[in-house]
Amino acid sequence: MSLDASRRSKYCDAMRYFFHIVGGSELYPDELGRRLPTLESARRHAKVLADELRTGGDFFGSSFVRVVDEHGNTVFECPVSSPKSD
């Protein structure tokens, strides 16, 4: 198997994850999702999104990133923590 075929195979085996933003009672759905090779990759991506939302200041406290797989199963949620006081 060539290297390109190996990469294509891994890409085809990757799961599509959707990173919905939940802010209070509002749901902001991710309609495109992102194809990632592992659940751990999805966790890292969710944490980056949560950190960006926290830094932006629009979402915090009860807000979180809900990660859903391509089958519609919620696989985990990552809280958007409020900024820490120094």
CYANA upper distance limits for C-alpha pairs under 8 A (distance plus 0.5 A):
  1 MET  CA      5 ALA  CA      6.67
  1 MET  CA      6 SER  CA      6.99
  2 SER  CA      6 SER  CA      6.72
  3 LEU  CA      7 ARG  CA      6.74
  4 ASP  CA      8 ARG  CA      6.66
  5 ALA  CA      9 SER  CA      6.56
  6 SER  CA     10 LYS  CA      6.82
  7 ARG  CA     11 TYR  CA      6.66
  8 ARG  CA     12 CYS  CA      6.58
  9 SER  CA     13 ASP  CA      6.72
 10 LYS  CA     14 ALA  CA      6.78
 10 LYS  CA     37 PRO  CA      7.71
 11 TYR  CA     35 ARG  CA      8.32
 11 TYR  CA     36 LEU  CA      8.41
 11 TYR  CA     37 PRO  CA      7.51
 13 ASP  CA     37 PRO  CA      7.77
 14 ALA  CA     35 ARG  CA      6.41
 14 ALA  CA     36 LEU  CA      5.85
 14 ALA  CA     37 PRO  CA      4.86
 14 ALA  CA     38 THR  CA      7.52
 15 MET  CA     35 ARG  CA      5.98
 15 MET  CA     36 LEU  CA      6.22
 15 MET  CA     37 PRO  CA      6.83
 15 MET  CA     38 THR  CA      7.84
 15 MET  CA     69 ASP  CA      7.54
 15 MET  CA     70 GLU  CA      7.21
 16 ARG  CA     33 GLY  CA      6.61
 16 ARG  CA     34 ARG  CA      5.80
 16 ARG  CA     35 ARG  CA      4.59
 16 ARG  CA     36 LEU  CA      6.73
 16 ARG  CA     69 ASP  CA      6.54
 16 ARG  CA     70 GLU  CA      5.69
 17 TYR  CA     33 GLY  CA      5.79
 17 TYR  CA     34 ARG  CA      5.85
 17 TYR  CA     35 ARG  CA      6.68
 17 TYR  CA     36 LEU  CA      7.61
 17 TYR  CA     42 ALA  CA      7.45
 17 TYR  CA     67 VAL  CA      6.99
 17 TYR  CA     68 VAL  CA      6.12
 17 TYR  CA     69 ASP  CA      5.03
 17 TYR  CA     70 GLU  CA      6.37
 18 PHE  CA     29 PRO  CA      8.47
 18 PHE  CA     30 ASP  CA      6.10
 18 PHE  CA     31 GLU  CA      7.69
 18 PHE  CA     32 LEU  CA      7.59
 18 PHE  CA     33 GLY  CA      4.64
 18 PHE  CA     34 ARG  CA      6.87
 18 PHE  CA     66 ARG  CA      8.41
 18 PHE  CA     67 VAL  CA      6.10
 18 PHE  CA     68 VAL  CA      5.61
 18 PHE  CA     69 ASP  CA      6.77
 18 PHE  CA     70 GLU  CA      7.87
 19 PHE  CA     29 PRO  CA      7.79
 19 PHE  CA     30 ASP  CA      6.00
 19 PHE  CA     33 GLY  CA      7.07
 19 PHE  CA     46 ALA  CA      7.36
 19 PHE  CA     65 VAL  CA      6.60
 19 PHE  CA     66 ARG  CA      6.23
 19 PHE  CA     67 VAL  CA      5.29
 19 PHE  CA     68 VAL  CA      7.16
 20 HIS  CA     27 LEU  CA      7.48
 20 HIS  CA     28 TYR  CA      6.28
 20 HIS  CA     29 PRO  CA      5.05
 20 HIS  CA     30 ASP  CA      5.53
 20 HIS  CA     65 VAL  CA      6.13
 20 HIS  CA     66 ARG  CA      5.56
 20 HIS  CA     67 VAL  CA      6.87
 20 HIS  CA     68 VAL  CA      8.21
 21 ILE  CA     27 LEU  CA      6.45
 21 ILE  CA     28 TYR  CA      5.46
 21 ILE  CA     29 PRO  CA      6.87
 21 ILE  CA     30 ASP  CA      8.14
 21 ILE  CA     63 SER  CA      7.92
 21 ILE  CA     64 PHE  CA      6.59
 21 ILE  CA     65 VAL  CA      5.22
 21 ILE  CA     66 ARG  CA      6.75
 22 VAL  CA     26 GLU  CA      6.30
 22 VAL  CA     27 LEU  CA      5.15
 22 VAL  CA     28 TYR  CA      6.67
 22 VAL  CA     63 SER  CA      5.92
 22 VAL  CA     64 PHE  CA      5.85
 22 VAL  CA     65 VAL  CA      6.65
 22 VAL  CA     66 ARG  CA      7.47
 23 GLY  CA     27 LEU  CA      6.93
 23 GLY  CA     28 TYR  CA      8.37
 23 GLY  CA     59 PHE  CA      6.83
 23 GLY  CA     60 PHE  CA      8.25
 23 GLY  CA     62 SER  CA      7.12
 23 GLY  CA     63 SER  CA      4.84
 23 GLY  CA     64 PHE  CA      7.22
 24 GLY  CA     62 SER  CA      6.36
 24 GLY  CA     63 SER  CA      6.46
 36 LEU  CA     41 SER  CA      6.79
 36 LEU  CA     42 ALA  CA      7.03
 37 PRO  CA     41 SER  CA      7.25
 38 THR  CA     42 ALA  CA      7.13
 39 LEU  CA     43 ARG  CA      6.79
 40 GLU  CA     44 ARG  CA      6.77
 41 SER  CA     45 HIS  CA      6.72
 42 ALA  CA     46 ALA  CA      6.63
 42 ALA  CA     67 VAL  CA      8.17
 43 ARG  CA     47 LYS  CA      6.74
 43 ARG  CA     78 CYS  CA      8.46
 44 ARG  CA     48 VAL  CA      6.83
 45 HIS  CA     49 LEU  CA      6.79
 46 ALA  CA     50 ALA  CA      6.59
 46 ALA  CA     65 VAL  CA      6.82
 46 ALA  CA     67 VAL  CA      7.75
 46 ALA  CA     78 CYS  CA      6.88
 47 LYS  CA     51 ASP  CA      6.57
 47 LYS  CA     78 CYS  CA      6.94
 48 VAL  CA     52 GLU  CA      6.66
 49 LEU  CA     53 LEU  CA      6.66
 49 LEU  CA     65 VAL  CA      7.96
 50 ALA  CA     54 ARG  CA      6.62
 50 ALA  CA     64 PHE  CA      7.40
 50 ALA  CA     65 VAL  CA      6.87
 50 ALA  CA     78 CYS  CA      7.33
 50 ALA  CA     79 PRO  CA      7.17
 50 ALA  CA     80 VAL  CA      5.40
 50 ALA  CA     81 SER  CA      8.31
 51 ASP  CA     55 THR  CA      6.57
 51 ASP  CA     80 VAL  CA      7.23
 51 ASP  CA     81 SER  CA      8.49
 52 GLU  CA     56 GLY  CA      6.57
 53 LEU  CA     57 GLY  CA      6.87
 53 LEU  CA     58 ASP  CA      7.09
 53 LEU  CA     59 PHE  CA      6.20
 53 LEU  CA     60 PHE  CA      8.01
 53 LEU  CA     80 VAL  CA      7.35
 54 ARG  CA     58 ASP  CA      7.60
 54 ARG  CA     59 PHE  CA      6.46
 54 ARG  CA     60 PHE  CA      6.34
 54 ARG  CA     80 VAL  CA      6.29
 54 ARG  CA     81 SER  CA      6.88
 54 ARG  CA     82 SER  CA      6.72
 54 ARG  CA     83 PRO  CA      7.01
 55 THR  CA     83 PRO  CA      7.78
 59 PHE  CA     63 SER  CA      6.30
 59 PHE  CA     80 VAL  CA      7.32
 60 PHE  CA     64 PHE  CA      8.24
 60 PHE  CA     80 VAL  CA      5.63
 60 PHE  CA     81 SER  CA      5.94
 60 PHE  CA     82 SER  CA      5.36
 60 PHE  CA     83 PRO  CA      8.46
 61 GLY  CA     79 PRO  CA      8.44
 61 GLY  CA     80 VAL  CA      7.01
 61 GLY  CA     81 SER  CA      6.18
 61 GLY  CA     82 SER  CA      5.97
 62 SER  CA     79 PRO  CA      7.99
 62 SER  CA     80 VAL  CA      7.91
 63 SER  CA     79 PRO  CA      6.69
 63 SER  CA     80 VAL  CA      5.95
 63 SER  CA     81 SER  CA      8.31
 64 PHE  CA     77 GLU  CA      6.94
 64 PHE  CA     78 CYS  CA      5.91
 64 PHE  CA     79 PRO  CA      4.61
 64 PHE  CA     80 VAL  CA      5.46
 65 VAL  CA     77 GLU  CA      6.05
 65 VAL  CA     78 CYS  CA      5.57
 65 VAL  CA     79 PRO  CA      6.82
 65 VAL  CA     80 VAL  CA      7.73
 66 ARG  CA     74 THR  CA      7.46
 66 ARG  CA     75 VAL  CA      8.48
 66 ARG  CA     76 PHE  CA      6.79
 66 ARG  CA     77 GLU  CA      4.95
 66 ARG  CA     78 CYS  CA      7.03
 67 VAL  CA     74 THR  CA      6.30
 67 VAL  CA     75 VAL  CA      6.30
 67 VAL  CA     76 PHE  CA      6.03
 67 VAL  CA     77 GLU  CA      6.42
 67 VAL  CA     78 CYS  CA      8.47
 68 VAL  CA     72 GLY  CA      6.25
 68 VAL  CA     73 ASN  CA      5.80
 68 VAL  CA     74 THR  CA      4.74
 68 VAL  CA     75 VAL  CA      6.10
 68 VAL  CA     76 PHE  CA      7.93
 69 ASP  CA     73 ASN  CA      5.93
 69 ASP  CA     74 THR  CA      6.98
 69 ASP  CA     75 VAL  CA      7.14
